[in-house]
Amino acid sequence: MNHSSHIKSPVTIRTRPLKDGRHAIYLDIYCDGARSYRFLRMYLLPGDSPQVRRANALVMKQAEQMPTDLALELTYARAGLQD
């Protein structure tokens, strides 16, 4: 059998609903058997208008780069290297 090698990232983007209707974006980090969270102070707005969708798409585009950067940082730290 030939399985594709997929390495699971230790960092996942998650959202949490807030009382005011927005969703807070945070990073769920699972590294060396320990879970931690990094709150980004980035928010998705409620609503479905074109302006809100564009604003939310921009915020998510910024947030989607962060897990990759953090995963590299964690990998370097584990290997004893500096970026």
Secondary structure in CASP SS format (residue, H / E / C, confidence):
PFRMAT SS
TARGET T0000
AUTHOR 0000-0000-0000
METHOD secondary structure of the structure
MODEL  1
M C 1.00
N C 1.00
H C 1.00
S C 1.00
S C 1.00
H C 1.00
I C 1.00
K C 1.00
S C 1.00
P C 1.00
V E 1.00
T E 1.00
I E 1.00
R E 1.00
T E 1.00
R E 1.00
P E 1.00
L C 1.00
K C 1.00
D C 1.00
G C 1.00
R C 1.00
H E 1.00
A E 1.00
I E 1.00
Y E 1.00
L E 1.00
D E 1.00
I E 1.00
Y E 1.00
C E 1.00
D C 1.00
G C 1.00
A E 1.00
R E 1.00
S E 1.00
Y E 1.00
R E 1.00
F E 1.00
L E 1.00
R E 1.00
M E 1.00
Y E 1.00
L E 1.00
L C 1.00
P C 1.00
G C 1.00
D C 1.00
S C 1.00
P H 1.00
Q H 1.00
V H 1.00
R H 1.00
R H 1.00
A H 1.00
N H 1.00
A H 1.00
L H 1.00
V H 1.00
M H 1.00
K H 1.00
Q H 1.00
A H 1.00
E H 1.00
Q H 1.00
M H 1.00
P H 1.00
T H 1.00
D H 1.00
L H 1.00
A H 1.00
L H 1.00
E H 1.00
L H 1.00
T H 1.00
Y H 1.00
A H 1.00
R H 1.00
A H 1.00
G C 1.00
L C 1.00
Q C 1.00
D C 1.00
END
